[in-house]
Amino acid sequence: AVNPNFVPRNWVLDEIIRRVEKDGERDVLRRAMHMALHPFEDAWHGETVEGTVYEGDQEEEARWVGDVPKLERAMQCSCSS
């Protein structure tokens, strides 16, 4: 079996939400969606998908598929229902 290279973990999603809400950076949504729709790729930036060359952010991609940052390792979520 093959494991996906990109898994949208909580810390990645929290970063995306923060960047969209606080910084108004909507392009990060397109990049994250592209990676989530093609999780088994080794790299995304510069790859051709359906005839279109994808322009991503190589540093961002490497961080999102790399090790969890130390500050995010002990993050706990709770449900407030």
GROMACS elastic network, one bead per residue, 0.5 to 0.9 nm:
[ bonds ]
;  ai    aj funct       b0    kb
    2    40     6  0.80209   500
    3     6     6  0.89263   500
    3    39     6  0.87874   500
    3    40     6  0.71631   500
    4     7     6  0.67156   500
    4    38     6  0.86813   500
    4    39     6  0.51332   500
    4    41     6  0.78027   500
    5    39     6  0.55867   500
    5    40     6  0.52046   500
    5    41     6  0.65586   500
    5    42     6  0.66692   500
    5    43     6  0.88006   500
    5    65     6  0.64804   500
    6     9     6  0.88157   500
    6    35     6  0.66713   500
    6    36     6  0.67438   500
    6    38     6  0.81953   500
    6    40     6  0.69423   500
    6    41     6  0.81066   500
    6    42     6  0.89451   500
    6    61     6  0.86922   500
    6    64     6  0.73132   500
    6    65     6  0.54816   500
    7    12     6  0.89523   500
    7    35     6  0.86959   500
    7    36     6  0.71379   500
    7    39     6  0.70069   500
    7    64     6  0.83111   500
    7    65     6  0.73879   500
    8    11     6  0.81858   500
    8    12     6  0.59809   500
    8    13     6  0.64366   500
    8    32     6  0.80825   500
    8    35     6  0.87608   500
    8    36     6  0.69843   500
    8    64     6  0.79131   500
    8    65     6  0.87798   500
    9    12     6  0.53294   500
    9    13     6  0.63212   500
    9    14     6  0.86731   500
    9    64     6  0.85521   500
   10    13     6  0.51134   500
   10    14     6  0.60179   500
   10    15     6  0.85573   500
   10    72     6  0.89646   500
   10    75     6  0.86486   500
   10    77     6  0.88203   500
   11    14     6  0.50289   500
   11    15     6  0.61842   500
   11    16     6  0.86641   500
   11    68     6  0.80430   500
   11    69     6  0.87111   500
   11    72     6  0.63600   500
   11    73     6  0.87296   500
   11    75     6  0.80736   500
   12    15     6  0.51379   500
   12    16     6  0.62698   500
   12    17     6  0.87079   500
   12    64     6  0.65399   500
   13    16     6  0.50104   500
   13    17     6  0.61204   500
   13    18     6  0.85368   500
   13    32     6  0.88851   500
   14    17     6  0.51539   500
   14    18     6  0.61230   500
   14    19     6  0.85756   500
   15    18     6  0.51300   500
   15    19     6  0.60938   500
   15    20     6  0.86138   500
   16    19     6  0.51538   500
   16    20     6  0.61873   500
   16    21     6  0.85504   500
   16    25     6  0.86608   500
   16    26     6  0.89251   500
   16    28     6  0.66498   500
   16    29     6  0.70252   500
   16    32     6  0.81053   500
   17    20     6  0.52400   500
   17    21     6  0.59652   500
   17    22     6  0.82263   500
   17    29     6  0.88236   500
   18    21     6  0.52362   500
   18    22     6  0.55766   500
   18    23     6  0.72498   500
   18    24     6  0.88167   500
   19    22     6  0.56040   500
   19    24     6  0.64021   500
   19    25     6  0.55757   500
   19    26     6  0.78267   500
   19    28     6  0.77151   500
   20    23     6  0.56574   500
   20    26     6  0.54636   500
   20    27     6  0.84905   500
   20    28     6  0.75498   500
   20    29     6  0.78898   500
   21    24     6  0.56497   500
   21    25     6  0.77408   500
   21    26     6  0.87936   500
   22    25     6  0.80979   500
   23    26     6  0.86478   500
   24    27     6  0.89894   500
   25    28     6  0.62214   500
   25    29     6  0.81631   500
   26    29     6  0.56224   500
   26    30     6  0.74202   500
   27    30     6  0.52873   500
   27    31     6  0.65886   500
   27    32     6  0.88154   500
   28    31     6  0.51145   500
   28    32     6  0.61083   500
   28    33     6  0.84845   500
   29    32     6  0.51731   500
   29    33     6  0.59828   500
   29    34     6  0.84787   500
   30    33     6  0.51719   500
   30    34     6  0.61141   500
   30    35     6  0.86959   500
   31    34     6  0.51705   500
   31    35     6  0.63351   500
   31    36     6  0.86547   500
   31    54     6  0.89066   500
   31    55     6  0.84335   500
   31    56     6  0.61294   500
   31    57     6  0.78672   500
   31    61     6  0.88009   500
   32    35     6  0.51617   500
   32    36     6  0.60783   500
   32    37     6  0.85880   500
   32    61     6  0.88117   500
   33    37     6  0.60483   500
   33    38     6  0.85487   500
   34    37     6  0.52070   500
   34    38     6  0.62576   500
   34    39     6  0.84476   500
   34    44     6  0.82159   500
   34    54     6  0.85878   500
   34    56     6  0.89697   500
   35    38     6  0.51179   500
   35    39     6  0.55766   500
   35    40     6  0.86944   500
   35    41     6  0.81618   500
   35    43     6  0.89987   500
   35    44     6  0.69826   500
   35    61     6  0.83614   500
   36    39     6  0.52595   500
   37    40     6  0.89377   500
   38    41     6  0.60923   500
   38    44     6  0.83363   500
   39    42     6  0.84819   500
   40    43     6  0.88380   500
   41    44     6  0.66053   500
   43    46     6  0.82720   500
   43    47     6  0.74931   500
   43    58     6  0.82450   500
   43    61     6  0.77814   500
   43    62     6  0.85969   500
   44    47     6  0.55384   500
   44    48     6  0.86597   500
   44    54     6  0.69428   500
   44    55     6  0.79296   500
   44    56     6  0.66496   500
   44    57     6  0.85628   500
   44    58     6  0.79132   500
   44    61     6  0.76630   500
   45    48     6  0.88510   500
   45    53     6  0.82121   500
   45    54     6  0.58107   500
   45    55     6  0.52155   500
   45    57     6  0.64402   500
   45    58     6  0.61291   500
   45    61     6  0.82406   500
   46    53     6  0.57848   500
   46    54     6  0.53323   500
   46    55     6  0.56249   500
   46    56     6  0.72215   500
   47    52     6  0.82197   500
   47    53     6  0.55717   500
   47    54     6  0.55559   500
   47    55     6  0.78766   500
   48    51     6  0.58832   500
   48    52     6  0.52481   500
   48    54     6  0.60005   500
   49    52     6  0.53070   500
   49    53     6  0.62710   500
   49    54     6  0.68407   500
   50    53     6  0.83806   500
   56    60     6  0.82985   500
   56    61     6  0.77787   500
   57    60     6  0.53206   500
   57    61     6  0.61492   500
   57    62     6  0.86971   500
   58    61     6  0.50861   500
   58    62     6  0.61392   500
   58    63     6  0.86143   500
   59    62     6  0.51833   500
   59    63     6  0.62095   500
   59    64     6  0.86470   500
   60    63     6  0.51592   500
   60    64     6  0.61309   500
   60    65     6  0.87215   500
   61    64     6  0.51605   500
   61    65     6  0.62639   500
   61    66     6  0.83893   500
   62    65     6  0.54191   500
   62    66     6  0.58272   500
   63    66     6  0.50784   500
   63    67     6  0.74517   500
   63    68     6  0.83245   500
   63    69     6  0.86857   500
   64    67     6  0.79390   500
   64    68     6  0.80835   500
   65    68     6  0.84753   500
   66    69     6  0.86078   500
   67    70     6  0.86751   500
   68    71     6  0.83286   500
   68    72     6  0.64931   500
   68    73     6  0.61500   500
   69    72     6  0.54002   500
   69    73     6  0.64300   500
   70    73     6  0.53597   500
   70    74     6  0.79794   500
   71    74     6  0.70720   500
   71    75     6  0.78157   500
   72    75     6  0.53003   500
   73    76     6  0.88414   500
